[in-house]
Amino acid sequence: MTVRRTLAALGLAPVLLLAAAPTPARAHGAMTNPVSRASACASAQHSASPACVAAVAAGSGQPLDDWDNLRIANVRGRDREVVPDGQLCSGGLDRFAGLDLARGDWPVTRLRAGARFTFSYGITIPHRGAFRLYVTKDGYDPGRPLRWSDLDSRPFLTATDPPLRSGAYAISGALPARTGRHVIYTIWQNSETPDTYYSCSDVLLTGAGGSARPAAPAATPTRGGAAATPTEAAPVPSSPPAPTASGRAGLDRVAQVADEPVRRLTMPLLAGAAALLIVAATVAVLRLRRRRRG
């Protein structure tokens, strides 16, 4: 009797199959305050807006339920080489191509120029990594696709492994001291996975005499379940993205990697359990053989 047959007889084959099966790939996060184009178009409030309807049509035609999955593998800081001009908001991914549409009616967050602000980067799966936040230069034209040359050469705010609060990374710092309509471009480069994430947040920066109200932290979106209602400054979505269950086929260059924390926790445990079962089954087989010889 072979070890495999013994395991099957003992009903242990399903355990081995479970240990050998890969964990599913999952999504991870995006900027939620100021609301990014991806997270806005996944929200109940803005999914039917003209900009979001056009974005869906220009992409896969499917709702942007995977708002937290705009990522590219193995960029390693070469963002300007990997992501083409005019495709910064989509990361060059066909699935999110509609986010690059040059329009002036994207959902916008009103902020006080130069004021202290805590950015909220909604997380569905936490990862260690570094954030770099850029802003468009004075004279930015929302009627043209966003190019690297439209952004300041240096980020106005950076953070490495910021605190995780209520399901979102809290990144605090001063807002750019300029006014008008702009895009805040966020790059999140993971240090424990090969992925880099990209977000475009449309903002209206106003001076001290403006009528804008400081935005309050938004609630963290969830995947596959109801999301809490955030406290907002108009027009931040009244409800964060509530993704559907549609698939992600067709994502170009998206990292098809399993969730690292889950894999690191479960795979060694399952592999260890399987190894113990194999050893126990082998011992049982040897004992049976000895008894037959005796």
C-alpha positions as CSV (number, residue, x, y, z in Angstrom):
1,M,0.0,0.0,0.0
2,T,1.5,3.3,-1.0
3,V,1.5,6.4,1.1
4,R,-0.9,8.2,-1.3
5,R,-3.4,5.3,-1.0
6,T,-3.1,5.2,2.7
7,L,-3.8,9.0,2.9
8,A,-6.8,8.5,0.6
9,A,-8.1,5.7,2.8
10,L,-7.7,7.8,5.8
11,G,-9.7,10.6,4.1
12,L,-6.7,13.0,4.2
13,A,-6.4,13.8,0.5
14,P,-8.7,16.9,0.6
15,V,-6.4,18.3,3.3
16,L,-3.4,18.0,1.0
17,L,-5.3,19.5,-1.9
18,L,-6.2,22.5,0.4
19,A,-2.6,22.9,1.4
20,A,-1.4,22.9,-2.2
21,A,-4.1,25.3,-3.5
22,P,-3.0,29.0,-4.0
23,T,-4.8,31.7,-2.1
24,P,-6.9,34.0,-4.3
25,A,-5.6,37.4,-5.4
26,R,-7.3,40.3,-3.7
27,A,-7.4,44.0,-4.0
28,H,-5.9,46.5,-1.6
29,G,-6.6,50.2,-1.6
30,A,-7.1,53.7,-3.0
31,M,-7.3,57.3,-2.0
32,T,-10.8,58.0,-0.5
33,N,-10.4,61.5,0.9
34,P,-9.9,63.5,-1.2
35,V,-12.0,61.1,-3.2
36,S,-10.2,59.5,-6.1
37,R,-11.8,59.0,-9.5
38,A,-11.9,55.2,-9.0
39,S,-13.5,55.3,-5.6
40,A,-15.9,58.0,-6.6
41,C,-17.1,56.0,-9.6
42,A,-17.7,53.0,-7.4
43,S,-19.9,55.0,-5.0
44,A,-23.7,55.1,-5.0
45,Q,-23.7,58.9,-5.2
46,H,-21.3,59.3,-8.2
47,S,-21.5,56.1,-10.2
48,A,-24.4,57.6,-12.3
49,S,-22.6,61.0,-12.8
50,P,-21.8,61.9,-16.5
51,A,-18.0,61.5,-15.8
52,C,-18.3,58.1,-14.2
53,V,-20.7,56.8,-16.8
54,A,-18.3,57.9,-19.5
55,A,-15.4,56.3,-17.6
56,V,-17.1,52.9,-17.5
57,A,-18.0,53.1,-21.1
58,A,-14.5,53.9,-22.1
59,G,-13.1,51.1,-20.1
60,S,-14.4,47.5,-19.8
61,G,-18.0,48.6,-19.7
62,Q,-18.3,47.0,-16.3
63,P,-18.8,49.0,-13.0
64,L,-15.6,50.0,-11.3
65,D,-16.2,47.8,-8.3
66,D,-12.5,47.0,-8.1
67,W,-11.7,50.6,-7.3
68,D,-9.0,49.4,-4.9
69,N,-7.2,47.3,-7.5
70,L,-5.5,49.9,-9.7
71,R,-2.0,48.5,-9.4
72,I,1.0,47.5,-11.5
73,A,3.7,45.0,-10.5
74,N,7.5,45.4,-10.5
75,V,7.5,49.2,-11.2
76,R,10.2,49.7,-8.5
77,G,10.1,53.5,-8.6
78,R,10.2,53.7,-12.4
79,D,6.8,55.3,-12.5
80,R,7.6,57.8,-15.2
81,E,9.0,55.1,-17.4
82,V,6.2,52.5,-16.9
83,V,3.1,54.7,-16.9
84,P,2.6,56.6,-20.2
85,D,1.7,60.3,-20.4
86,G,-2.0,60.8,-20.7
87,Q,-2.6,57.5,-18.8
88,L,-1.6,58.5,-15.3
89,C,-5.0,58.0,-13.7
90,S,-5.4,54.5,-15.1
91,G,-1.9,53.4,-14.7
92,G,-2.0,52.4,-18.3
93,L,-4.5,49.6,-17.5
94,D,-7.2,49.0,-20.0
95,R,-9.7,48.2,-17.3
96,F,-9.4,51.7,-15.9
97,A,-8.8,53.6,-19.2
98,G,-11.9,55.8,-18.6
99,L,-10.3,57.4,-15.6
100,D,-8.0,59.2,-18.0
101,L,-10.8,61.1,-19.8
102,A,-10.0,64.8,-20.0
103,R,-13.1,66.4,-18.4
104,G,-13.9,69.2,-16.0
105,D,-16.8,67.5,-14.3
106,W,-15.0,64.8,-12.3
107,P,-16.3,64.6,-8.6
108,V,-14.2,67.2,-6.8
109,T,-13.2,67.7,-3.2
110,R,-13.0,71.3,-1.9
111,L,-10.0,72.0,0.3
112,R,-8.3,75.0,1.9
113,A,-5.1,75.8,0.1
114,G,-2.0,75.6,2.4
115,A,-4.0,74.2,5.4
116,R,-3.1,71.2,7.4
117,F,-5.0,68.1,6.2
118,T,-5.2,64.4,6.9
119,F,-5.5,62.3,3.8
120,S,-7.4,59.0,4.0
121,Y,-6.2,56.2,1.9
122,G,-8.9,53.5,2.2
123,I,-7.5,50.0,2.7
124,T,-9.1,46.6,2.1
125,I,-5.9,44.7,2.7
126,P,-3.0,46.5,4.6
127,H,0.5,46.5,3.3
128,R,3.7,48.2,4.3
129,G,4.9,50.8,1.9
130,A,5.7,54.4,1.0
131,F,3.3,57.1,-0.2
132,R,4.2,60.0,-2.5
133,L,1.6,62.8,-3.2
134,Y,2.1,65.2,-6.1
135,V,-0.1,68.1,-7.3
136,T,-0.6,69.6,-10.7
137,K,1.2,72.9,-11.5
138,D,-0.5,76.3,-11.8
139,G,-2.2,76.5,-15.1
140,Y,-3.3,72.9,-15.1
141,D,-6.0,72.3,-17.8
142,P,-8.5,69.6,-16.9
143,G,-9.5,69.5,-20.5
144,R,-6.2,67.8,-21.4
145,P,-5.1,64.3,-20.4
146,L,-2.9,64.3,-17.4
147,R,0.9,64.2,-18.2
148,W,3.9,63.8,-16.0
149,S,5.0,67.3,-17.0
150,D,1.7,68.6,-15.5
151,L,2.9,67.5,-12.0
152,D,5.5,69.1,-9.8
153,S,8.7,67.2,-10.1
154,R,8.8,66.6,-6.3
155,P,6.0,65.3,-4.1
156,F,4.5,67.9,-1.7
157,L,3.9,65.1,0.9
158,T,5.5,61.7,1.6
159,A,4.8,59.1,4.2
160,T,6.2,55.6,5.0
161,D,4.0,53.1,6.8
162,P,1.6,55.8,8.1
163,P,-0.8,54.8,10.9
164,L,-3.9,52.8,10.0
165,R,-7.0,54.3,11.5
166,S,-10.6,53.0,11.0
167,G,-9.6,51.1,7.8
168,A,-7.6,53.9,6.2
169,Y,-4.0,55.0,6.2
170,A,-3.9,58.5,7.8
171,I,-1.4,60.8,6.0
172,S,-1.1,64.2,7.5
173,G,0.6,67.3,6.1
174,A,0.1,70.7,4.6
175,L,-1.9,71.1,1.4
176,P,-0.3,72.8,-1.6
177,A,-0.3,76.6,-1.4
178,R,-2.0,77.2,-4.7
179,T,-5.6,77.8,-5.7
180,G,-7.9,76.5,-8.4
181,R,-8.8,73.2,-9.9
182,H,-6.1,70.6,-9.6
183,V,-5.3,66.9,-9.4
184,I,-3.6,65.3,-6.4
185,Y,-1.7,62.3,-7.7
186,T,-1.0,59.6,-5.2
187,I,1.6,56.8,-5.6
188,W,1.7,53.9,-3.1
189,Q,4.7,51.7,-3.6
190,N,4.5,48.5,-1.5
191,S,7.6,47.3,0.2
192,E,6.3,43.7,1.0
193,T,4.6,43.1,-2.4
194,P,5.8,43.9,-5.9
195,D,2.8,46.3,-6.5
196,T,2.5,50.0,-6.9
197,Y,-0.9,51.7,-6.8
198,Y,-2.0,55.0,-8.5
199,S,-4.8,57.4,-7.7
200,C,-6.1,60.7,-9.2
201,S,-8.1,62.9,-6.8
202,D,-9.7,66.0,-8.3
203,V,-9.6,68.9,-5.9
204,L,-10.6,72.6,-5.8
205,L,-8.1,74.5,-3.7
206,T,-9.4,77.8,-2.3
207,G,-7.7,80.6,-0.5
208,A,-8.5,82.0,3.0
209,G,-11.4,84.1,1.6
210,G,-13.0,81.2,-0.3
211,S,-16.2,79.5,0.6
212,A,-14.8,75.9,0.8
213,R,-15.1,73.9,4.0
214,P,-12.3,71.6,5.1
215,A,-13.0,68.0,4.2
216,A,-13.5,65.6,7.1
217,P,-12.1,62.1,7.0
218,A,-14.1,59.7,4.9
219,A,-15.2,56.3,6.0
220,T,-13.1,53.4,4.7
221,P,-14.7,51.5,1.8
222,T,-15.3,47.7,2.1
223,R,-15.5,45.0,-0.5
224,G,-18.4,42.7,-0.7
225,G,-20.4,44.3,2.1
226,A,-22.2,47.4,3.3
227,A,-20.0,50.4,3.9
228,A,-20.4,53.0,6.6
229,T,-21.6,56.5,5.8
230,P,-18.8,59.0,6.0
231,T,-18.8,62.5,7.4
232,E,-18.1,64.6,4.3
233,A,-17.5,68.0,2.8
234,A,-19.5,68.3,-0.3
235,P,-19.2,66.8,-2.8
236,V,-17.3,63.9,-1.2
237,P,-19.5,60.8,-1.7
238,S,-22.2,60.3,1.0
239,S,-21.5,56.6,0.8
240,P,-18.1,55.1,-0.1
241,P,-17.7,52.5,-2.9
242,A,-19.8,49.4,-2.5
243,P,-18.2,47.0,-5.0
244,T,-20.2,44.3,-6.8
245,A,-18.9,40.8,-7.5
246,S,-17.9,41.3,-11.1
247,G,-14.6,39.8,-12.2
248,R,-11.4,41.5,-13.1
249,A,-10.6,39.8,-16.4
250,G,-8.7,41.9,-18.8
251,L,-6.6,43.9,-16.4
252,D,-3.5,44.6,-18.3
253,R,-0.2,44.3,-16.4
254,V,-2.1,44.0,-13.1
255,A,-0.1,41.9,-10.6
256,Q,-1.8,38.6,-10.3
257,V,-0.4,37.9,-6.9
258,A,-2.1,36.4,-3.9
259,D,-2.6,38.4,-0.8
260,E,0.7,38.3,1.0
261,P,-0.4,38.5,4.6
262,V,-3.0,35.8,4.1
263,R,-0.6,33.6,2.2
264,R,2.2,34.0,4.7
265,L,-0.1,33.1,7.6
266,T,-2.1,30.3,6.1
267,M,0.3,28.5,3.7
268,P,2.9,27.6,6.3
269,L,0.2,26.3,8.7
270,L,-1.4,24.2,6.0
271,A,1.9,23.0,4.7
272,G,3.0,22.0,8.3
273,A,-0.3,20.2,8.9
274,A,0.0,18.3,5.7
275,A,3.6,17.3,6.5
276,L,2.5,16.0,9.9
277,L,-0.3,14.0,8.3
278,I,2.2,12.5,5.7
279,V,4.6,11.5,8.5
280,A,1.8,9.9,10.5
281,A,0.5,8.0,7.4
282,T,4.0,6.8,6.6
283,V,4.5,5.5,10.1
284,A,1.2,3.7,9.9
285,V,2.2,2.1,6.6
286,L,5.5,0.9,8.0
287,R,3.8,-0.6,11.1
288,L,1.4,-2.5,8.8
289,R,4.3,-3.9,6.8
290,R,6.1,-5.0,10.0
291,R,3.0,-6.7,11.3
292,R,2.6,-8.6,8.0
293,R,6.2,-9.7,8.0
294,G,6.0,-10.8,11.6
